[in-house]
Protein backbone atom coordinates (compact mmCIF):
# COMPACT_ATOMS: atom_id res chain seq x y z
CA UNK A 1 0.00 0.00 0.00
CA UNK A 2 1.41 3.40 -0.96
CA UNK A 3 0.87 6.52 1.07
CA UNK A 4 -1.05 9.40 -0.47
CA UNK A 5 1.20 12.24 -1.55
CA UNK A 6 0.43 15.73 -0.32
CA UNK A 7 0.27 18.70 -2.67
CA UNK A 8 0.05 22.26 -1.41
CA UNK A 9 -2.10 24.39 -3.67
CA UNK A 10 -1.78 28.16 -3.35
CA UNK A 11 -4.63 29.74 -5.30
CA UNK A 12 -6.90 32.68 -4.46
CA UNK A 13 -9.53 32.09 -7.15
CA UNK A 14 -11.85 29.71 -5.30
CA UNK A 15 -13.50 28.21 -8.35
CA UNK A 16 -10.12 27.34 -9.83
CA UNK A 17 -8.84 26.09 -6.47
CA UNK A 18 -11.84 23.79 -6.03
CA UNK A 19 -11.47 22.45 -9.58
CA UNK A 20 -7.77 21.73 -9.06
CA UNK A 21 -8.45 20.17 -5.68
CA UNK A 22 -11.05 17.84 -7.23
CA UNK A 23 -8.72 16.87 -10.07
CA UNK A 24 -5.81 16.15 -7.75
CA UNK A 25 -7.89 14.32 -5.14
CA UNK A 26 -9.39 12.17 -7.91
CA UNK A 27 -5.80 11.31 -8.87
CA UNK A 28 -5.10 10.19 -5.29
CA UNK A 29 -3.37 13.24 -3.82
CA UNK A 30 -4.08 14.88 -0.49
CA UNK A 31 -4.45 18.66 -0.87
CA UNK A 32 -3.44 21.47 1.46
CA UNK A 33 -5.14 24.62 0.21
CA UNK A 34 -3.99 28.17 0.94
CA UNK A 35 -5.71 31.22 -0.50
CA UNK A 36 -3.30 33.78 1.01
CA UNK A 37 0.49 34.03 1.03
CA UNK A 38 0.54 34.11 4.85
CA UNK A 39 -1.35 30.81 5.02
CA UNK A 40 0.97 29.28 2.46
CA UNK A 41 4.07 30.41 4.37
CA UNK A 42 2.78 28.76 7.54
CA UNK A 43 2.15 25.49 5.67
CA UNK A 44 5.47 25.67 3.84
CA UNK A 45 7.31 26.01 7.15
CA UNK A 46 5.85 23.00 8.92
CA UNK A 47 3.52 20.80 6.86
CA UNK A 48 4.49 17.51 5.26
CA UNK A 49 4.37 18.48 1.58
CA UNK A 50 5.55 16.45 -1.40
CA UNK A 51 5.01 19.13 -4.07
CA UNK A 52 3.30 22.49 -4.52
CA UNK A 53 1.44 24.49 -7.14
CA UNK A 54 1.86 28.23 -6.59
CA UNK A 55 -0.26 30.85 -8.30
CA UNK A 56 2.13 33.75 -8.89
CA UNK A 57 -0.33 36.48 -7.92
CA UNK A 58 -2.28 35.58 -4.79
CA UNK A 59 -4.79 38.23 -3.76
CA UNK A 60 -2.45 40.98 -4.94
CA UNK A 61 0.69 39.51 -3.35
CA UNK A 62 3.48 37.68 -5.15
CA UNK A 63 4.04 34.11 -4.02
CA UNK A 64 7.84 34.13 -4.26
CA UNK A 65 8.45 34.07 -0.47
CA UNK A 66 6.55 30.76 -0.41
CA UNK A 67 8.77 29.43 -3.19
CA UNK A 68 11.83 30.39 -1.13
CA UNK A 69 10.45 28.56 1.92
CA UNK A 70 9.78 25.45 -0.16
CA UNK A 71 13.24 25.58 -1.71
CA UNK A 72 14.77 25.71 1.79
CA UNK A 73 13.02 22.40 2.54
CA UNK A 74 13.80 20.80 -0.85
CA UNK A 75 10.11 20.67 -1.74
CA UNK A 76 9.57 20.87 -5.49
CA UNK A 77 7.02 23.33 -6.84
CA UNK A 78 5.65 24.79 -10.02
CA UNK A 79 4.17 28.17 -10.66
CA UNK A 80 0.73 28.65 -12.18
CA UNK A 81 0.06 31.77 -14.18
CA UNK A 82 -2.05 33.26 -16.88
CA UNK A 83 0.83 35.61 -17.70
CA UNK A 84 3.47 33.11 -18.75
CA UNK A 85 6.86 32.83 -17.09
CA UNK A 86 8.00 36.37 -17.97
CA UNK A 87 7.22 37.56 -14.42
CA UNK A 88 9.55 35.09 -12.72
CA UNK A 89 12.58 36.49 -10.92
CA UNK A 90 15.97 35.10 -11.94
CA UNK A 91 16.11 32.87 -8.84
CA UNK A 92 13.05 30.98 -10.10
CA UNK A 93 13.55 31.17 -13.86
CA UNK A 94 14.14 27.42 -14.10
CA UNK A 95 10.99 26.48 -12.15
CA UNK A 96 8.25 24.90 -14.24
CA UNK A 97 5.28 27.12 -15.00
CA UNK A 98 1.80 25.78 -15.57
CA UNK A 99 0.00 28.06 -18.02
CA UNK A 100 -3.64 28.91 -17.30
CA UNK A 101 -5.98 27.69 -18.57
CA UNK A 102 -4.74 24.13 -18.22
CA UNK A 103 -5.98 20.62 -18.70
CA UNK A 104 -6.45 18.28 -15.74
CA UNK A 105 -4.24 15.61 -17.31
CA UNK A 106 -1.42 18.14 -17.68
CA UNK A 107 -1.69 19.13 -14.02
CA UNK A 108 -1.55 15.53 -12.82
CA UNK A 109 1.38 14.71 -15.08
CA UNK A 110 3.38 17.72 -13.88
CA UNK A 111 2.63 16.98 -10.22
CA UNK A 112 3.78 13.40 -10.70
CA UNK A 113 7.01 14.65 -12.27
CA UNK A 114 7.53 17.18 -9.49
CA UNK A 115 7.22 14.50 -6.84
CA UNK A 116 9.57 12.25 -8.77
CA UNK A 117 12.10 15.10 -8.90
CA UNK A 118 12.31 15.42 -5.13
CA UNK A 119 15.71 14.42 -3.75
CA UNK A 120 15.62 10.87 -2.43
CA UNK A 121 12.70 9.70 -4.59
CA UNK A 122 13.30 6.40 -6.33
CA UNK A 123 13.70 6.82 -10.06
CA UNK A 124 13.52 3.55 -11.97
CA UNK A 125 15.70 3.72 -15.05
CA UNK A 126 17.37 6.98 -14.04
CA UNK A 127 21.10 7.13 -13.45
CA UNK A 128 21.04 10.58 -11.80
CA UNK A 129 18.12 10.96 -9.38
CA UNK A 130 19.08 14.59 -8.59
CA UNK A 131 18.58 15.80 -12.15
CA UNK A 132 15.13 17.26 -11.46
CA UNK A 133 15.01 19.63 -14.41
CA UNK A 134 15.60 16.81 -16.89
CA UNK A 135 12.75 14.79 -15.38
CA UNK A 136 10.34 17.72 -15.44
CA UNK A 137 11.08 18.34 -19.10
CA UNK A 138 10.61 14.71 -20.17
C-alpha positions as protocol buffer text, in pm:
chain_id: "A"
residue {
  index: 1
  type: UNK
  ca { x: 0 y: 0 z: 0 }
}
residue {
  index: 2
  type: UNK
  ca { x: 141 y: 340 z: -96 }
}
residue {
  index: 3
  type: UNK
  ca { x: 87 y: 652 z: 107 }
}
residue {
  index: 4
  type: UNK
  ca { x: -105 y: 940 z: -47 }
}
residue {
  index: 5
  type: UNK
  ca { x: 120 y: 1224 z: -155 }
}
residue {
  index: 6
  type: UNK
  ca { x: 43 y: 1573 z: -32 }
}
residue {
  index: 7
  type: UNK
  ca { x: 27 y: 1870 z: -267 }
}
residue {
  index: 8
  type: UNK
  ca { x: 5 y: 2226 z: -141 }
}
residue {
  index: 9
  type: UNK
  ca { x: -210 y: 2439 z: -367 }
}
residue {
  index: 10
  type: UNK
  ca { x: -178 y: 2816 z: -335 }
}
residue {
  index: 11
  type: UNK
  ca { x: -463 y: 2974 z: -530 }
}
residue {
  index: 12
  type: UNK
  ca { x: -690 y: 3268 z: -446 }
}
residue {
  index: 13
  type: UNK
  ca { x: -953 y: 3209 z: -715 }
}
residue {
  index: 14
  type: UNK
  ca { x: -1185 y: 2971 z: -530 }
}
residue {
  index: 15
  type: UNK
  ca { x: -1350 y: 2821 z: -835 }
}
residue {
  index: 16
  type: UNK
  ca { x: -1012 y: 2734 z: -983 }
}
residue {
  index: 17
  type: UNK
  ca { x: -884 y: 2609 z: -647 }
}
residue {
  index: 18
  type: UNK
  ca { x: -1184 y: 2379 z: -603 }
}
residue {
  index: 19
  type: UNK
  ca { x: -1147 y: 2245 z: -958 }
}
residue {
  index: 20
  type: UNK
  ca { x: -777 y: 2173 z: -906 }
}
residue {
  index: 21
  type: UNK
  ca { x: -845 y: 2017 z: -568 }
}
residue {
  index: 22
  type: UNK
  ca { x: -1105 y: 1784 z: -723 }
}
residue {
  index: 23
  type: UNK
  ca { x: -872 y: 1687 z: -1007 }
}
residue {
  index: 24
  type: UNK
  ca { x: -581 y: 1615 z: -775 }
}
residue {
  index: 25
  type: UNK
  ca { x: -789 y: 1432 z: -514 }
}
residue {
  index: 26
  type: UNK
  ca { x: -939 y: 1217 z: -791 }
}
residue {
  index: 27
  type: UNK
  ca { x: -580 y: 1131 z: -887 }
}
residue {
  index: 28
  type: UNK
  ca { x: -510 y: 1019 z: -529 }
}
residue {
  index: 29
  type: UNK
  ca { x: -337 y: 1324 z: -382 }
}
residue {
  index: 30
  type: UNK
  ca { x: -408 y: 1488 z: -49 }
}
residue {
  index: 31
  type: UNK
  ca { x: -445 y: 1866 z: -87 }
}
residue {
  index: 32
  type: UNK
  ca { x: -344 y: 2147 z: 146 }
}
residue {
  index: 33
  type: UNK
  ca { x: -514 y: 2462 z: 21 }
}
residue {
  index: 34
  type: UNK
  ca { x: -399 y: 2817 z: 94 }
}
residue {
  index: 35
  type: UNK
  ca { x: -571 y: 3122 z: -50 }
}
residue {
  index: 36
  type: UNK
  ca { x: -330 y: 3378 z: 101 }
}
residue {
  index: 37
  type: UNK
  ca { x: 49 y: 3403 z: 103 }
}
residue {
  index: 38
  type: UNK
  ca { x: 54 y: 3411 z: 485 }
}
residue {
  index: 39
  type: UNK
  ca { x: -135 y: 3081 z: 502 }
}
residue {
  index: 40
  type: UNK
  ca { x: 97 y: 2928 z: 246 }
}
residue {
  index: 41
  type: UNK
  ca { x: 407 y: 3041 z: 437 }
}
residue {
  index: 42
  type: UNK
  ca { x: 278 y: 2876 z: 754 }
}
residue {
  index: 43
  type: UNK
  ca { x: 215 y: 2549 z: 567 }
}
residue {
  index: 44
  type: UNK
  ca { x: 547 y: 2567 z: 384 }
}
residue {
  index: 45
  type: UNK
  ca { x: 731 y: 2601 z: 715 }
}
residue {
  index: 46
  type: UNK
  ca { x: 585 y: 2300 z: 892 }
}
residue {
  index: 47
  type: UNK
  ca { x: 352 y: 2080 z: 686 }
}
residue {
  index: 48
  type: UNK
  ca { x: 449 y: 1751 z: 526 }
}
residue {
  index: 49
  type: UNK
  ca { x: 437 y: 1848 z: 158 }
}
residue {
  index: 50
  type: UNK
  ca { x: 555 y: 1645 z: -140 }
}
residue {
  index: 51
  type: UNK
  ca { x: 501 y: 1913 z: -407 }
}
residue {
  index: 52
  type: UNK
  ca { x: 330 y: 2249 z: -452 }
}
residue {
  index: 53
  type: UNK
  ca { x: 144 y: 2449 z: -714 }
}
residue {
  index: 54
  type: UNK
  ca { x: 186 y: 2823 z: -659 }
}
residue {
  index: 55
  type: UNK
  ca { x: -26 y: 3085 z: -830 }
}
residue {
  index: 56
  type: UNK
  ca { x: 213 y: 3375 z: -889 }
}
residue {
  index: 57
  type: UNK
  ca { x: -33 y: 3648 z: -792 }
}
residue {
  index: 58
  type: UNK
  ca { x: -228 y: 3558 z: -479 }
}
residue {
  index: 59
  type: UNK
  ca { x: -479 y: 3823 z: -376 }
}
residue {
  index: 60
  type: UNK
  ca { x: -245 y: 4098 z: -494 }
}
residue {
  index: 61
  type: UNK
  ca { x: 69 y: 3951 z: -335 }
}
residue {
  index: 62
  type: UNK
  ca { x: 348 y: 3768 z: -515 }
}
residue {
  index: 63
  type: UNK
  ca { x: 404 y: 3411 z: -402 }
}
residue {
  index: 64
  type: UNK
  ca { x: 784 y: 3413 z: -426 }
}
residue {
  index: 65
  type: UNK
  ca { x: 845 y: 3407 z: -47 }
}
residue {
  index: 66
  type: UNK
  ca { x: 655 y: 3076 z: -41 }
}
residue {
  index: 67
  type: UNK
  ca { x: 877 y: 2943 z: -319 }
}
residue {
  index: 68
  type: UNK
  ca { x: 1183 y: 3039 z: -113 }
}
residue {
  index: 69
  type: UNK
  ca { x: 1045 y: 2856 z: 192 }
}
residue {
  index: 70
  type: UNK
  ca { x: 978 y: 2545 z: -16 }
}
residue {
  index: 71
  type: UNK
  ca { x: 1324 y: 2558 z: -171 }
}
residue {
  index: 72
  type: UNK
  ca { x: 1477 y: 2571 z: 179 }
}
residue {
  index: 73
  type: UNK
  ca { x: 1302 y: 2240 z: 254 }
}
residue {
  index: 74
  type: UNK
  ca { x: 1380 y: 2080 z: -85 }
}
residue {
  index: 75
  type: UNK
  ca { x: 1011 y: 2067 z: -174 }
}
residue {
  index: 76
  type: UNK
  ca { x: 957 y: 2087 z: -549 }
}
residue {
  index: 77
  type: UNK
  ca { x: 702 y: 2333 z: -684 }
}
residue {
  index: 78
  type: UNK
  ca { x: 565 y: 2479 z: -1002 }
}
residue {
  index: 79
  type: UNK
  ca { x: 417 y: 2817 z: -1066 }
}
residue {
  index: 80
  type: UNK
  ca { x: 73 y: 2865 z: -1218 }
}
residue {
  index: 81
  type: UNK
  ca { x: 6 y: 3177 z: -1418 }
}
residue {
  index: 82
  type: UNK
  ca { x: -205 y: 3326 z: -1688 }
}
residue {
  index: 83
  type: UNK
  ca { x: 83 y: 3561 z: -1770 }
}
residue {
  index: 84
  type: UNK
  ca { x: 347 y: 3311 z: -1875 }
}
residue {
  index: 85
  type: UNK
  ca { x: 686 y: 3283 z: -1709 }
}
residue {
  index: 86
  type: UNK
  ca { x: 800 y: 3637 z: -1797 }
}
residue {
  index: 87
  type: UNK
  ca { x: 722 y: 3756 z: -1442 }
}
residue {
  index: 88
  type: UNK
  ca { x: 955 y: 3509 z: -1272 }
}
residue {
  index: 89
  type: UNK
  ca { x: 1258 y: 3649 z: -1092 }
}
residue {
  index: 90
  type: UNK
  ca { x: 1597 y: 3510 z: -1194 }
}
residue {
  index: 91
  type: UNK
  ca { x: 1611 y: 3287 z: -884 }
}
residue {
  index: 92
  type: UNK
  ca { x: 1305 y: 3098 z: -1010 }
}
residue {
  index: 93
  type: UNK
  ca { x: 1355 y: 3117 z: -1386 }
}
residue {
  index: 94
  type: UNK
  ca { x: 1414 y: 2742 z: -1410 }
}
residue {
  index: 95
  type: UNK
  ca { x: 1099 y: 2648 z: -1215 }
}
residue {
  index: 96
  type: UNK
  ca { x: 825 y: 2490 z: -1424 }
}
residue {
  index: 97
  type: UNK
  ca { x: 528 y: 2712 z: -1500 }
}
residue {
  index: 98
  type: UNK
  ca { x: 180 y: 2578 z: -1557 }
}
residue {
  index: 99
  type: UNK
  ca { x: 0 y: 2806 z: -1802 }
}
residue {
  index: 100
  type: UNK
  ca { x: -364 y: 2891 z: -1730 }
}
residue {
  index: 101
  type: UNK
  ca { x: -598 y: 2769 z: -1857 }
}
residue {
  index: 102
  type: UNK
  ca { x: -474 y: 2413 z: -1822 }
}
residue {
  index: 103
  type: UNK
  ca { x: -598 y: 2062 z: -1870 }
}
residue {
  index: 104
  type: UNK
  ca { x: -645 y: 1828 z: -1574 }
}
residue {
  index: 105
  type: UNK
  ca { x: -424 y: 1561 z: -1731 }
}
residue {
  index: 106
  type: UNK
  ca { x: -142 y: 1814 z: -1768 }
}
residue {
  index: 107
  type: UNK
  ca { x: -169 y: 1913 z: -1402 }
}
residue {
  index: 108
  type: UNK
  ca { x: -155 y: 1553 z: -1282 }
}
residue {
  index: 109
  type: UNK
  ca { x: 138 y: 1471 z: -1508 }
}
residue {
  index: 110
  type: UNK
  ca { x: 338 y: 1772 z: -1388 }
}
residue {
  index: 111
  type: UNK
  ca { x: 263 y: 1698 z: -1022 }
}
residue {
  index: 112
  type: UNK
  ca { x: 378 y: 1340 z: -1070 }
}
residue {
  index: 113
  type: UNK
  ca { x: 701 y: 1465 z: -1227 }
}
residue {
  index: 114
  type: UNK
  ca { x: 753 y: 1718 z: -949 }
}
residue {
  index: 115
  type: UNK
  ca { x: 722 y: 1450 z: -684 }
}
residue {
  index: 116
  type: UNK
  ca { x: 957 y: 1225 z: -877 }
}
residue {
  index: 117
  type: UNK
  ca { x: 1210 y: 1510 z: -890 }
}
residue {
  index: 118
  type: UNK
  ca { x: 1231 y: 1542 z: -513 }
}
residue {
  index: 119
  type: UNK
  ca { x: 1571 y: 1442 z: -375 }
}
residue {
  index: 120
  type: UNK
  ca { x: 1562 y: 1087 z: -243 }
}
residue {
  index: 121
  type: UNK
  ca { x: 1270 y: 970 z: -459 }
}
residue {
  index: 122
  type: UNK
  ca { x: 1330 y: 640 z: -633 }
}
residue {
  index: 123
  type: UNK
  ca { x: 1370 y: 682 z: -1006 }
}
residue {
  index: 124
  type: UNK
  ca { x: 1352 y: 355 z: -1197 }
}
residue {
  index: 125
  type: UNK
  ca { x: 1570 y: 372 z: -1505 }
}
residue {
  index: 126
  type: UNK
  ca { x: 1737 y: 698 z: -1404 }
}
residue {
  index: 127
  type: UNK
  ca { x: 2110 y: 713 z: -1345 }
}
residue {
  index: 128
  type: UNK
  ca { x: 2104 y: 1058 z: -1180 }
}
residue {
  index: 129
  type: UNK
  ca { x: 1812 y: 1096 z: -938 }
}
residue {
  index: 130
  type: UNK
  ca { x: 1908 y: 1459 z: -859 }
}
residue {
  index: 131
  type: UNK
  ca { x: 1858 y: 1580 z: -1215 }
}
residue {
  index: 132
  type: UNK
  ca { x: 1513 y: 1726 z: -1146 }
}
residue {
  index: 133
  type: UNK
  ca { x: 1501 y: 1963 z: -1441 }
}
residue {
  index: 134
  type: UNK
  ca { x: 1560 y: 1681 z: -1689 }
}
residue {
  index: 135
  type: UNK
  ca { x: 1275 y: 1479 z: -1538 }
}
residue {
  index: 136
  type: UNK
  ca { x: 1034 y: 1772 z: -1544 }
}
residue {
  index: 137
  type: UNK
  ca { x: 1108 y: 1834 z: -1910 }
}
residue {
  index: 138
  type: UNK
  ca { x: 1061 y: 1471 z: -2017 }
}
